Amino acid sequence: MEIMDDLDRKILAELQRDASLPLDALGDRVGLSRNACWRRIKALEAAGVITGRVALLDPARLGLGLMVFMQVRAAAHDAAWLDAFARATRSMPEILSVYRMTGDLDYLIRARVADMQGYDRLYQRLIGKVAMNDVSASFVMEEIKDTTALPV
């Protein structure tokens, strides 16, 4: 895609706030016609800038009130272990994000569970699927900011 301009950035900001916004309303907000908005959105999708559209859910209302960050030290540093770890974490819907890190720990996992018993079940399933040297967890007491919106 060619370089994005300010109108593309405005469209992206509005879509990050509400992807269900009708094209007419989106056009009014960014100063373009419905058709011009539609063409730009299609171009942003084709370029891979827009990768999907989702509904954001309230975890507490779904019985998933506890967010946990798990710090993992790998049992091995080879392709086979990484493949097993990636398959295991991808197969567990409670695990929302997995990051390979620099520094003292190897991986950081962000997960949502109902409570401590839910965390223990997640932990037991994870260590049953892949060997790890060390796993520690931190539990979120208060969410001060949690957004999916990127600064465009």
Secondary structure as UniProt FT lines:
FT   HELIX           6..17
FT   TURN            19..20
FT   HELIX           23..30
FT   HELIX           34..46
FT   TURN            47..48
FT   HELIX           60..62
FT   STRAND          66..74
FT   HELIX           79..90
FT   TURN            93..94
FT   STRAND          95..100
FT   STRAND          107..113
FT   HELIX           116..129
FT   STRAND          132..139
//
